[in-house]
Amino acid sequence: MSSELETGLPSIRQLQNFIRDGKEVELKLLTGDLLTGKIRWQDQHCFCLSDQYDQPTLIWRQAIAFIKPKM
């Protein structure tokens, strides 16, 4: 597996747009938990999601069911 983020992929570009724009997202985990916040950064393994209190949560990519912009 490559150690670098493949920035040419549409999914990676979309997430980078969420980060750049400070867009709030809903992130559903495979456990059924629904998290809301802003993605602060991503790497090839994880995301950092900050909640409304600016508390960071580190989330493994493989634990995610979906991510969508919050309406």
Protein Blocks (a to p, Z undefined) as FASTA:
>chain_A
ZZbdcfkbmklmmmmmmmmnopacddddfkopacddddfbdcfkbccdddfkopacdddf
klpfbdcddZZ
